[in-house]
Amino acid sequence: MTAVREKEAPKRLPAAGRRTGGPPHMNMGMPAEKSLNFGPSARRLLGRLRPYRLHLAAVVTLAVASVGLSVTGPKVLGHATDLIFSGIIGRQLPTGTTREQAVAGARAAGNDNFADMLARMHVVPGVGIDFTALGRVLALALALYLAASLLMWWQGWLLNGVVQRTVLRLRADVEDKLNRLPLPYFDRQPRGELLSRVTNDIDNISQTLQQTLSQLLTALLTVVGVLAMMFWISPLLALVALVAVPLSVLVTGQIAKRSQRKFIAQWTHTGELNGQIEEAFTGHELVKVFGRQREVEAAFRVKNEELFEASFGAQFISGIIMPAMFFIGNLSYVAIAVVGGLRVASGSMSLGDVQAFIQYSRQFTQPLTQVASMANLLQSGVASAERVFAVLDAEEQSPDPVQPARIADPHGRVEFEHVSFRYAPDKPLIEDLSLVAEPGHTVAIVGPTGAGKTTLVNLIMRFYELDAGRITLDGVDITTMRRDELRGRIGMVLQDTWLFGGTIRDNIAYGRPDATEEEILAAARATFVDRFVRSLPDGYDTVIDEEGSNVSAGEKQLITIARAFLAEPSLLILDEATSSVDTRTEVLLQRAMAALRSDRTSFVIAHRLSTIRDADLILMMENGRIVEQGSHEELLAARGAYHRLYQSQFSGAVVDDVDSLPQPAVAGS
């Protein structure tokens, strides 16, 4: 049974002016004003990867192997540079001399720097470049990079599966959570805001995990591998390169701290804007009728501007990270080039080692830059995760009993025993209410708006929990039953019809999916659906859109009655089922509902008293209390509240204490 929005519940304000006051359960799920700590939220998000530990272990292994091969490449290419440089220098030396003789000759000529450099080179005087050895070295480098790429692709494939399965489970958990949340959660939760959390925020989490996990792992491993190679080649140059690390961390931390608040605001405003747009388009006709387009557009512009400012601030502040990291990296590159050049000139390092070190310095700063550039994406993803976790952490409805009671012999007898209920602790609604609905009887509930009529039937459905007393169905306390068992015995037809995108046949069969074609047609004929369906070109195969705009209001109501008829409930609830249709359709609806009510206990909520004259029992409610009860004739004869309500409908408008109301001004008075 689909939950309905309680009519007497405190109404939600328009999105532009919504307040968050009221009882705590009415404010669950509202956009967070400030974020949780980044660390705990990020750890909780990563904790959802725990079921895939073996896959993640394989991902880490492949990443280590891939990075290991990648960081070996520059060293191999440095050896190729040494081969080329040695060949060029060797060709310039006299043929037939040894390297030692060439070094001694350079020192004798006073060229000590060239002699020191020549002493560290593997050079053969008079011999040029050894292309055979150079070819082997380049082939080895190509094989290393190719193997690294293949391993990286395999790692990405595995990680993609882990991330998508994690997001799949997250969506399923949110869907299951929504089914366990109490109705008060949705009473105060803007639908667009909730949809934004379930769709936009989860999609953002998926993109964040997909884009950051692989890059973060690769970046960290690259930093470790490159750092090891740098210390192996030259500890001095490695220390020069390391100066950039604390500077990068300091800059990134300061910028990230300022941008995190902006990302929280960005996703909060996104949800609020979605809620506002959803409300505006859902009530598009009313907006046009009352000429409130300018107000709606103004509210949209205000919220859109807030979203723009938050988004611009988040992206701008976090965008400073990349240029800052490039600047720090270039400073490190210049320092390494100068110090490395001096060491080559002094003979302390070979040219190939300097070239390899410069490549390593680039590889060292690049992952740091990547990590810094991902700071905005990480913050955005964690901000979305916090909003999704807020839904997952919302207080759930009380669980069903472990050993639920069952109704052995259903008849449909309903009894209220000293029932009390209120939405807000300081605002009583129903106090000490007792009544009995006998099997097969029709109980009509009438009264002014806000009297508690719909609240009464929603308490039967356990959409809300009682504050005191109890309700029994065939002698069984409904709180001792499973909710699905209870609601499976109840059919409900609402004032606001709900049809889903599908055929008319599918919408009727929603009441009992295992029904046969003959049973569906029988329900349609009994509720007068068949007579208008036969006039449609596709008959029962006519597809209804999600809004049900291709059938009239009365036809939609007839379909919902047929759906309830097919379910064969022992208890029937009709909530203002004829209030929005024309008189001719109302006659058909009354006949359909009369067929539906036969041999069933029925609760009928109605403002039109003509629809409930034949009820076995009429309850007149005011301020959550039953002030009168009896048959139509008995209540008219009592000349009380029901009589006044009846007179107001059939004998002209009657308003209590007319003389106390302010009188309209008369022109010329």
C-alpha positions as semicolon CSV with decimal commas, in nm:
position;residue;x (nm);y (nm);z (nm)
1;M;0,000;0,000;0,000
2;T;0,140;0,334;-0,102
3;A;0,181;0,587;0,176
4;V;-0,024;0,905;0,145
5;R;0,052;1,254;0,262
6;E;-0,152;1,331;0,571
7;K;-0,393;1,614;0,510
8;E;-0,416;1,729;0,869
9;A;-0,039;1,718;0,914
10;P;0,143;2,050;0,937
11;K;0,181;2,172;0,582
12;R;0,522;2,224;0,425
13;L;0,598;2,581;0,325
14;P;0,704;2,671;-0,029
15;A;1,068;2,603;-0,095
16;A;1,167;2,968;-0,093
17;G;1,039;3,029;0,258
18;R;1,056;2,693;0,431
19;R;1,112;2,683;0,804
20;T;1,273;2,399;0,993
21;G;1,082;2,432;1,317
22;G;0,855;2,172;1,471
23;P;0,917;1,835;1,626
24;P;1,248;1,663;1,553
25;H;1,101;1,390;1,335
26;M;0,948;1,654;1,110
27;N;1,290;1,798;1,025
28;M;1,473;1,477;0,941
29;G;1,662;1,491;0,614
30;M;1,669;1,867;0,574
31;P;1,986;1,997;0,407
32;A;2,277;2,006;0,646
33;E;2,390;2,352;0,751
34;K;2,748;2,237;0,798
35;S;2,943;1,932;0,693
36;L;3,069;1,648;0,902
37;N;3,445;1,614;0,938
38;F;3,608;1,530;0,608
39;G;3,813;1,242;0,753
40;P;3,533;1,037;0,914
41;S;3,308;1,082;0,612
42;A;3,583;0,980;0,370
43;R;3,668;0,674;0,582
44;R;3,303;0,574;0,595
45;L;3,277;0,604;0,218
46;L;3,591;0,396;0,166
47;G;3,458;0,147;0,421
48;R;3,186;0,056;0,173
49;L;3,462;-0,098;-0,045
50;R;3,543;-0,352;0,228
51;P;3,340;-0,640;0,076
52;Y;3,574;-0,630;-0,225
53;R;3,900;-0,669;-0,035
54;L;4,036;-0,940;-0,265
55;H;3,966;-0,735;-0,575
56;L;4,130;-0,433;-0,415
57;A;4,435;-0,644;-0,322
58;A;4,466;-0,744;-0,689
59;V;4,430;-0,378;-0,789
60;V;4,711;-0,277;-0,552
61;T;4,936;-0,560;-0,678
62;L;4,883;-0,462;-1,041
63;A;4,941;-0,096;-0,956
64;V;5,270;-0,177;-0,777
65;A;5,392;-0,380;-1,075
66;S;5,284;-0,115;-1,325
67;V;5,443;0,171;-1,133
68;G;5,759;-0,033;-1,074
69;L;5,802;-0,084;-1,447
70;S;5,721;0,282;-1,519
71;V;5,978;0,423;-1,276
72;T;6,245;0,192;-1,418
73;G;6,198;0,343;-1,763
74;P;6,376;0,678;-1,707
75;K;6,683;0,499;-1,568
76;V;6,697;0,280;-1,880
77;L;6,655;0,584;-2,104
78;G;6,931;0,758;-1,908
79;H;7,160;0,468;-2,003
80;A;7,064;0,525;-2,367
81;T;7,160;0,892;-2,330
82;D;7,497;0,787;-2,187
83;L;7,554;0,560;-2,490
84;I;7,480;0,844;-2,731
85;F;7,688;1,099;-2,541
86;S;7,980;0,855;-2,504
87;G;7,970;0,783;-2,877
88;I;7,978;1,153;-2,963
89;I;8,272;1,221;-2,726
90;G;8,457;0,903;-2,830
91;R;8,448;0,999;-3,198
92;Q;8,624;1,327;-3,115
93;L;8,911;1,155;-2,933
94;P;9,224;1,029;-3,119
95;T;9,196;0,674;-3,246
96;G;9,428;0,422;-3,085
97;T;9,452;0,592;-2,746
98;T;9,303;0,461;-2,427
99;R;9,053;0,643;-2,204
100;E;9,321;0,689;-1,937
101;Q;9,550;0,852;-2,193
102;A;9,270;1,083;-2,305
103;V;9,204;1,184;-1,943
104;A;9,573;1,249;-1,879
105;G;9,596;1,458;-2,198
106;A;9,298;1,671;-2,092
107;R;9,455;1,736;-1,750
108;A;9,787;1,825;-1,911
109;A;9,603;2,077;-2,125
110;G;9,451;2,232;-1,809
111;N;9,097;2,112;-1,884
112;D;9,029;1,948;-1,548
113;N;8,644;1,960;-1,571
114;F;8,648;1,774;-1,905
115;A;8,900;1,525;-1,764
116;D;8,675;1,456;-1,460
117;M;8,371;1,405;-1,682
118;L;8,565;1,182;-1,922
119;A;8,691;0,968;-1,633
120;R;8,329;0,870;-1,539
121;M;8,228;0,784;-1,897
122;H;8,249;0,446;-2,069
123;V;8,409;0,582;-2,384
124;V;8,628;0,421;-2,650
125;P;8,844;0,683;-2,825
126;G;8,785;0,695;-3,200
127;V;8,461;0,487;-3,181
128;G;8,119;0,646;-3,236
129;I;7,772;0,549;-3,113
130;D;7,711;0,177;-3,052
131;F;7,375;0,148;-3,227
132;T;7,339;-0,223;-3,147
133;A;7,361;-0,158;-2,774
134;L;7,142;0,151;-2,812
135;G;6,876;-0,054;-2,994
136;R;6,868;-0,314;-2,717
137;V;6,830;-0,044;-2,451
138;L;6,548;0,132;-2,640
139;A;6,370;-0,201;-2,700
140;L;6,392;-0,274;-2,327
141;A;6,244;0,070;-2,247
142;L;5,960;0,012;-2,496
143;A;5,883;-0,328;-2,342
144;L;5,880;-0,177;-1,991
145;Y;5,637;0,099;-2,085
146;L;5,413;-0,138;-2,281
147;A;5,393;-0,386;-1,993
148;A;5,324;-0,101;-1,749
149;S;5,038;0,023;-1,967
150;L;4,879;-0,324;-1,993
151;L;4,899;-0,374;-1,617
152;M;4,750;-0,030;-1,562
153;W;4,461;-0,111;-1,796
154;W;4,394;-0,437;-1,609
155;Q;4,403;-0,253;-1,279
156;G;4,156;0,008;-1,407
157;W;3,919;-0,264;-1,531
158;L;3,914;-0,435;-1,192
159;L;3,874;-0,109;-1,002
160;N;3,589;0,003;-1,226
161;G;3,400;-0,314;-1,137
162;V;3,460;-0,258;-0,766
163;V;3,341;0,104;-0,780
164;Q;3,029;0,032;-0,983
165;R;2,927;-0,260;-0,761
166;T;2,984;-0,039;-0,455
167;V;2,759;0,233;-0,598
168;L;2,505;-0,034;-0,693
169;R;2,491;-0,147;-0,330
170;L;2,473;0,214;-0,211
171;R;2,171;0,284;-0,432
172;A;2,006;-0,036;-0,312
173;D;2,073;0,057;0,052
174;V;1,920;0,402;0,001
175;E;1,615;0,250;-0,169
176;D;1,571;0,000;0,115
177;K;1,618;0,282;0,367
178;L;1,347;0,493;0,206
179;N;1,107;0,201;0,244
180;R;1,188;0,182;0,616
181;L;1,149;0,553;0,688
182;P;0,832;0,673;0,862
183;L;0,583;0,895;0,686
184;P;0,674;1,204;0,896
185;Y;1,015;1,202;0,727
186;F;0,850;1,262;0,389
187;D;0,600;1,513;0,527
188;R;0,878;1,766;0,576
189;Q;1,117;1,645;0,306
190;P;1,099;1,829;-0,028
191;R;1,071;1,567;-0,300
192;G;1,320;1,742;-0,526
193;E;1,574;1,758;-0,242
194;L;1,531;1,387;-0,169
195;L;1,556;1,301;-0,539
196;S;1,875;1,506;-0,561
197;R;2,031;1,299;-0,283
198;V;1,926;0,970;-0,439
199;T;2,034;1,062;-0,795
200;N;2,272;1,359;-0,822
201;D;2,467;1,294;-0,503
202;I;2,510;0,922;-0,565
203;D;2,619;0,991;-0,924
204;N;2,871;1,240;-0,789
205;I;3,000;0,978;-0,544
206;S;3,038;0,732;-0,833
207;Q;3,237;0,981;-1,039
208;T;3,454;1,071;-0,741
209;L;3,542;0,711;-0,660
210;Q;3,598;0,629;-1,026
211;Q;3,828;0,922;-1,095
212;T;4,019;0,943;-0,768
213;L;4,084;0,592;-0,639
214;S;4,297;0,478;-0,932
215;Q;4,479;0,808;-0,964
216;L;4,542;0,837;-0,590
217;L;4,681;0,484;-0,569
218;T;4,899;0,532;-0,874
219;A;5,015;0,873;-0,755
220;L;5,117;0,750;-0,410
221;L;5,300;0,448;-0,549
222;T;5,470;0,667;-0,808
223;V;5,590;0,906;-0,539
224;V;5,740;0,617;-0,340
225;G;5,900;0,451;-0,643
226;V;6,037;0,770;-0,791
227;L;6,171;0,883;-0,455
228;A;6,360;0,555;-0,417
229;M;6,514;0,592;-0,764
230;M;6,607;0,954;-0,696
231;F;6,792;0,864;-0,376
232;W;6,965;0,581;-0,561
233;I;7,091;0,815;-0,832
234;S;7,178;1,118;-0,616
235;P;7,083;1,172;-0,249
236;L;7,175;1,541;-0,280
237;L;6,938;1,608;-0,570
238;A;6,670;1,400;-0,398
239;L;6,685;1,629;-0,094
240;V;6,654;1,930;-0,325
241;A;6,342;1,776;-0,482
242;L;6,191;1,693;-0,141
243;V;6,183;2,058;-0,043
244;A;5,875;2,091;-0,267
245;V;5,675;1,831;-0,071
246;P;5,604;2,017;0,258
247;L;5,548;2,336;0,061
248;S;5,294;2,158;-0,163
249;V;5,116;2,000;0,134
250;L;5,094;2,335;0,314
251;V;4,952;2,516;0,011
252;T;4,704;2,238;-0,071
253;G;4,582;2,212;0,288
254;Q;4,519;2,583;0,321
255;I;4,327;2,601;-0,006
256;A;4,127;2,282;0,059
257;K;4,021;2,406;0,402
258;R;3,860;2,712;0,245
259;S;3,695;2,531;-0,046
260;Q;3,532;2,249;0,157
261;R;3,264;2,480;0,299
262;K;3,185;2,598;-0,052
263;F;3,135;2,243;-0,179
264;I;2,895;2,164;0,105
265;A;2,698;2,478;0,018
266;Q;2,706;2,389;-0,351
267;W;2,537;2,050;-0,307
268;T;2,296;2,182;-0,045
269;H;2,180;2,458;-0,280
270;T;2,160;2,205;-0,564
271;G;1,914;1,994;-0,364
272;E;1,709;2,297;-0,260
273;L;1,695;2,424;-0,619
274;N;1,580;2,081;-0,740
275;G;1,306;2,084;-0,479
276;Q;1,195;2,432;-0,581
277;I;1,188;2,344;-0,951
278;E;0,998;2,021;-0,883
279;E;0,734;2,210;-0,684
280;A;0,699;2,481;-0,948
281;F;0,650;2,239;-1,236
282;T;0,423;2,006;-1,040
283;G;0,192;2,300;-0,969
284;H;0,249;2,465;-1,307
285;E;-0,123;2,514;-1,376
286;L;-0,184;2,678;-1,037
287;V;0,112;2,908;-1,086
288;K;-0,041;3,021;-1,416
289;V;-0,393;3,051;-1,277
290;F;-0,292;3,272;-0,986
291;G;-0,042;3,472;-1,191
292;R;0,253;3,390;-0,967
293;Q;0,508;3,341;-1,245
294;R;0,709;3,643;-1,134
295;E;0,727;3,523;-0,775
296;V;0,833;3,175;-0,888
297;E;1,091;3,321;-1,124
298;A;1,218;3,554;-0,852
299;A;1,253;3,267;-0,604
300;F;1,432;3,064;-0,872
301;R;1,671;3,349;-0,948
302;V;1,755;3,389;-0,579
303;K;1,826;3,019;-0,530
304;N;2,005;2,994;-0,864
305;E;2,226;3,287;-0,767
306;E;2,308;3,121;-0,435
307;L;2,403;2,802;-0,620
308;F;2,613;3,002;-0,866
309;E;2,801;3,181;-0,590
310;A;2,867;2,859;-0,399
311;S;2,971;2,668;-0,713
312;F;3,189;2,951;-0,843
313;G;3,355;2,991;-0,505
314;A;3,418;2,617;-0,469
315;Q;3,564;2,578;-0,817
316;F;3,763;2,901;-0,807
317;I;3,923;2,839;-0,469
318;S;4,002;2,476;-0,542
319;G;4,119;2,573;-0,891
320;I;4,403;2,777;-0,738
321;I;4,569;2,448;-0,637
322;M;4,684;2,352;-0,987
323;P;4,870;2,675;-1,076
324;A;5,023;2,684;-0,728
325;M;5,151;2,328;-0,767
326;F;5,286;2,401;-1,114
327;F;5,475;2,700;-0,977
328;I;5,628;2,496;-0,694
329;G;5,713;2,216;-0,937
330;N;5,890;2,455;-1,173
331;L;6,094;2,600;-0,887
332;S;6,203;2,246;-0,798
333;Y;6,284;2,172;-1,164
334;V;6,506;2,480;-1,193
335;A;6,694;2,392;-0,874
336;I;6,753;2,034;-0,991
337;A;6,872;2,147;-1,336
338;V;7,124;2,393;-1,189
339;V;7,262;2,156;-0,924
340;G;7,265;1,862;-1,170
341;G;7,450;2,063;-1,433
342;L;7,718;2,159;-1,182
343;R;7,762;1,795;-1,079
344;V;7,796;1,678;-1,442
345;A;8,055;1,948;-1,502
346;S;8,246;1,836;-1,194
347;G;8,230;1,473;-1,301
348;S;8,020;1,368;-1,001
349;M;7,732;1,247;-1,220
350;S;7,684;1,127;-1,573
351;L;7,469;1,319;-1,818
352;G;7,231;1,024;-1,845
353;D;7,181;1,018;-1,468
354;V;7,096;1,390;-1,470
355;Q;6,855;1,340;-1,756
356;A;6,693;1,047;-1,570
357;F;6,676;1,253;-1,250
358;I;6,506;1,541;-1,430
359;Q;6,248;1,293;-1,563
360;Y;6,204;1,157;-1,212
361;S;6,161;1,508;-1,076
362;R;5,878;1,558;-1,324
363;Q;5,729;1,221;-1,230
364;F;5,766;1,318;-0,864
365;T;5,584;1,652;-0,890
366;Q;5,321;1,527;-1,134
367;P;5,148;1,289;-0,887
368;L;5,162;1,558;-0,620
369;T;4,993;1,794;-0,865
370;Q;4,735;1,527;-0,951
371;V;4,654;1,470;-0,586
372;A;4,620;1,842;-0,533
373;S;4,400;1,883;-0,841
374;M;4,175;1,605;-0,713
375;A;4,118;1,790;-0,387
376;N;3,811;1,968;-0,525
377;L;3,671;1,643;-0,663
378;L;3,734;1,463;-0,334
379;Q;3,569;1,738;-0,134
380;S;3,270;1,742;-0,367
381;G;3,234;1,364;-0,347
382;V;3,262;1,357;0,033
383;A;3,009;1,640;0,058
384;S;2,766;1,431;-0,148
385;A;2,846;1,125;0,064
386;E;2,754;1,317;0,379
387;R;2,416;1,404;0,230
388;V;2,352;1,042;0,134
389;F;2,469;0,921;0,476
390;A;2,222;1,165;0,635
391;V;1,943;0,969;0,464
392;L;2,094;0,635;0,566
393;D;2,127;0,757;0,927
394;A;1,772;0,894;0,953
395;E;1,557;0,744;1,226
396;E;1,358;0,450;1,095
397;Q;1,007;0,340;1,178
398;S;0,978;0,088;1,458
399;P;1,062;-0,264;1,336
400;D;0,797;-0,530;1,286
401;P;0,764;-0,783;1,571
402;V;0,989;-1,089;1,556
403;Q;0,691;-1,318;1,607
404;P;0,402;-1,127;1,446
405;A;0,041;-1,201;1,522
406;R;-0,185;-1,319;1,241
407;I;-0,560;-1,296;1,193
408;A;-0,697;-1,647;1,175
409;D;-1,055;-1,559;1,077
410;P;-1,072;-1,216;0,907
411;H;-1,403;-1,029;0,918
412;G;-1,295;-0,665;0,921
413;R;-1,397;-0,558;1,273
414;V;-1,203;-0,245;1,374
415;E;-1,194;-0,106;1,727
416;F;-1,029;0,211;1,859
417;E;-0,958;0,187;2,232
418;H;-0,878;0,521;2,403
419;V;-0,657;0,633;2,114
420;S;-0,450;0,952;2,147
421;F;-0,225;1,103;1,879
422;R;-0,055;1,433;1,802
423;Y;0,190;1,548;1,535
424;A;0,362;1,798;1,762
425;P;0,401;1,735;2,136
426;D;0,241;2,068;2,225
427;K;-0,053;2,042;1,982
428;P;-0,308;1,771;2,070
429;L;-0,510;1,636;1,779
430;I;-0,685;1,311;1,880
431;E;-0,747;1,254;2,250
432;D;-0,897;0,943;2,413
433;L;-1,096;0,834;2,106
434;S;-1,290;0,507;2,116
435;L;-1,514;0,357;1,847
436;V;-1,611;0,023;1,691
437;A;-1,668;-0,057;1,323
438;E;-1,856;-0,384;1,292
439;P;-1,787;-0,628;1,006
440;G;-1,967;-0,539;0,684
441;H;-2,067;-0,194;0,810
442;T;-1,990;0,136;0,645
443;V;-1,853;0,401;0,878
444;A;-1,857;0,755;0,742
445;I;-1,630;1,019;0,892
446;V;-1,725;1,383;0,841
447;G;-1,616;1,711;0,985
448;P;-1,437;2,034;0,904
449;T;-1,088;2,043;0,758
450;G;-0,826;1,965;1,020
451;A;-1,067;1,770;1,241
452;G;-0,853;1,454;1,216
453;K;-1,052;1,251;0,962
454;T;-0,762;1,139;0,743
455;T;-0,543;1,104;1,049
456;L;-0,790;0,848;1,179
457;V;-0,758;0,619;0,877
458;N;-0,383;0,669;0,854
459;L;-0,356;0,543;1,209
460;I;-0,536;0,227;1,099
461;M;-0,277;0,186;0,823
462;R;0,006;0,247;1,076
463;F;0,143;0,531;0,869
464;Y;0,182;0,698;1,209
465;E;0,229;0,541;1,552
466;L;-0,011;0,605;1,841
467;D;0,080;0,809;2,147
468;A;-0,163;0,611;2,364
469;G;-0,432;0,346;2,336
470;R;-0,452;0,079;2,071
471;I;-0,632;-0,019;1,750
472;T;-0,740;-0,377;1,688
473;L;-0,838;-0,553;1,366
474;D;-1,052;-0,861;1,432
475;G;-0,933;-0,850;1,791
476;V;-0,561;-0,838;1,706
477;D;-0,358;-0,532;1,806
478;I;-0,226;-0,391;1,477
479;T;0,112;-0,310;1,637
480;T;0,167;-0,685;1,686
481;M;0,122;-0,750;1,311
482;R;0,367;-0,704;1,027
483;R;0,294;-0,384;0,838
484;D;0,273;-0,559;0,503
485;E;0,034;-0,817;0,653
486;L;-0,185;-0,539;0,794
487;R;-0,187;-0,329;0,479
488;G;-0,243;-0,635;0,263
489;R;-0,586;-0,668;0,429
490;I;-0,676;-0,304;0,360
491;G;-0,778;-0,142;0,033
492;M;-0,746;0,234;0,001
493;V;-0,885;0,476;-0,256
494;L;-0,753;0,830;-0,219
495;Q;-0,864;1,170;-0,332
496;D;-0,531;1,212;-0,511
497;T;-0,519;0,927;-0,759
498;W;-0,189;0,759;-0,835
499;L;-0,129;0,588;-1,169
500;F;0,207;0,479;-1,303
501;G;0,336;0,474;-1,659
502;G;0,189;0,158;-1,810
503;T;-0,129;0,012;-1,956
504;I;-0,471;0,036;-1,795
505;R;-0,453;-0,339;-1,741
506;D;-0,121;-0,304;-1,556
507;N;-0,258;-0,028;-1,334
508;I;-0,560;-0,234;-1,233
509;A;-0,347;-0,546;-1,176
510;Y;-0,126;-0,347;-0,938
511;G;-0,380;-0,435;-0,667
512;R;-0,307;-0,807;-0,713
513;P;-0,021;-0,890;-0,953
514;D;-0,114;-1,261;-0,972
515;A;-0,471;-1,190;-1,087
516;T;-0,593;-1,359;-1,403
517;E;-0,724;-1,175;-1,707
518;E;-1,081;-1,279;-1,618
519;E;-1,045;-1,138;-1,265
520;I;-0,908;-0,808;-1,399
521;L;-1,198;-0,774;-1,643
522;A;-1,449;-0,864;-1,370
523;A;-1,310;-0,591;-1,144
524;A;-1,322;-0,343;-1,432
525;R;-1,685;-0,427;-1,512
526;A;-1,790;-0,409;-1,147
527;T;-1,641;-0,061;-1,110
528;F;-1,761;0,079;-1,448
529;V;-1,409;0,100;-1,590
530;D;-1,502;-0,134;-1,873
531;R;-1,757;0,104;-2,023
532;F;-1,504;0,380;-2,101
533;V;-1,210;0,149;-2,176
534;R;-1,407;-0,015;-2,456
535;S;-1,427;0,323;-2,631
536;L;-1,048;0,364;-2,637
537;P;-0,865;0,253;-2,955
538;D;-0,629;0,021;-2,763
539;G;-0,873;-0,082;-2,493
540;Y;-0,702;-0,221;-2,184
541;D;-0,367;-0,191;-2,363
542;T;-0,396;0,190;-2,365
543;V;-0,076;0,326;-2,216
544;I;-0,121;0,583;-1,940
545;D;0,160;0,833;-1,894
546;E;0,309;0,886;-1,550
547;E;0,090;1,188;-1,480
548;G;-0,225;1,016;-1,609
549;S;-0,292;1,318;-1,828
550;N;-0,445;1,115;-2,115
551;V;-0,748;1,008;-1,904
552;S;-0,992;1,226;-1,713
553;A;-0,996;1,271;-1,337
554;G;-1,307;1,057;-1,301
555;E;-1,163;0,782;-1,520
556;K;-0,845;0,780;-1,314
557;Q;-1,052;0,748;-0,999
558;L;-1,249;0,458;-1,145
559;I;-0,923;0,278;-1,228
560;T;-0,800;0,319;-0,869
561;I;-1,132;0,181;-0,741
562;A;-1,099;-0,117;-0,976
563;R;-0,749;-0,171;-0,841
564;A;-0,882;-0,180;-0,483
565;F;-1,172;-0,404;-0,592
566;L;-0,929;-0,654;-0,743
567;A;-0,725;-0,668;-0,420
568;E;-1,033;-0,807;-0,235
569;P;-0,952;-0,638;0,099
570;S;-1,140;-0,717;0,417
571;L;-1,125;-0,349;0,516
572;L;-1,182;-0,062;0,275
573;I;-1,085;0,304;0,319
574;L;-1,226;0,569;0,084
575;D;-1,069;0,909;0,141
576;E;-1,253;1,189;-0,043
577;A;-1,274;0,964;-0,347
578;T;-1,542;1,174;-0,522
579;S;-1,448;1,528;-0,431
580;S;-1,290;1,630;-0,762
581;V;-1,526;1,480;-1,021
582;D;-1,842;1,593;-1,193
583;T;-2,190;1,489;-1,082
584;R;-2,242;1,226;-1,354
585;T;-1,907;1,064;-1,279
586;E;-1,981;1,084;-0,908
587;V;-2,292;0,873;-0,961
588;L;-2,080;0,610;-1,136
589;L;-1,822;0,629;-0,859
590;Q;-2,088;0,585;-0,593
591;R;-2,219;0,276;-0,769
592;A;-1,866;0,141;-0,809
593;M;-1,786;0,204;-0,445
594;A;-2,114;0,051;-0,337
595;A;-2,011;-0,267;-0,519
596;L;-1,671;-0,242;-0,362
597;R;-1,808;-0,193;-0,009
598;S;-2,042;-0,491;-0,016
599;D;-1,951;-0,751;0,249
600;R;-1,660;-0,534;0,366
601;T;-1,602;-0,302;0,657
602;S;-1,559;0,044;0,509
603;F;-1,436;0,380;0,631
604;V;-1,556;0,664;0,409
605;I;-1,422;1,017;0,446
606;A;-1,636;1,269;0,265
607;H;-1,719;1,636;0,257
608;R;-2,023;1,579;0,035
609;L;-2,279;1,447;0,278
610;S;-2,495;1,320;-0,008
611;T;-2,242;1,040;-0,060
612;I;-2,271;0,897;0,292
613;R;-2,646;0,909;0,369
614;D;-2,671;0,531;0,359
615;A;-2,376;0,472;0,594
616;D;-2,445;0,242;0,891
617;L;-2,261;0,479;1,123
618;I;-2,164;0,842;1,077
619;L;-1,895;0,994;1,296
620;M;-1,895;1,372;1,329
621;M;-1,543;1,487;1,424
622;E;-1,424;1,823;1,554
623;N;-1,075;1,896;1,684
624;G;-0,980;1,529;1,693
625;R;-1,286;1,421;1,892
626;I;-1,603;1,242;1,792
627;V;-1,870;1,489;1,893
628;E;-2,164;1,297;1,745
629;Q;-2,229;0,952;1,602
630;G;-2,531;0,775;1,461
631;S;-2,722;0,727;1,138
632;H;-2,801;1,009;0,897
633;E;-3,159;1,043;1,024
634;E;-3,056;1,025;1,390
635;L;-2,795;1,297;1,354
636;L;-3,031;1,526;1,165
637;A;-3,292;1,477;1,433
638;A;-3,035;1,565;1,703
639;R;-2,990;1,907;1,536
640;G;-2,628;1,931;1,645
641;A;-2,297;1,974;1,462
642;Y;-2,392;1,730;1,184
643;H;-2,721;1,910;1,129
644;R;-2,540;2,244;1,097
645;L;-2,293;2,093;0,850
646;Y;-2,578;1,941;0,649
647;Q;-2,767;2,269;0,641
648;S;-2,456;2,452;0,520
649;Q;-2,446;2,226;0,214
650;F;-2,813;2,195;0,128
651;S;-2,978;2,504;0,274
652;G;-2,728;2,777;0,197
653;A;-2,400;2,869;0,355
654;V;-2,408;2,877;0,732
655;V;-2,118;3,030;0,925
656;D;-2,092;3,015;1,302
657;D;-2,094;3,350;1,477
658;V;-2,158;3,547;1,159
659;D;-2,207;3,868;1,352
660;S;-1,857;3,837;1,501
661;L;-1,691;3,836;1,158
662;P;-1,565;4,164;1,009
663;Q;-1,812;4,308;0,761
664;P;-1,695;4,409;0,411
665;A;-1,682;4,778;0,337
666;V;-1,972;4,909;0,127
667;A;-1,907;5,179;-0,129
668;G;-2,051;5,511;-0,022
669;S;-2,102;5,410;0,341
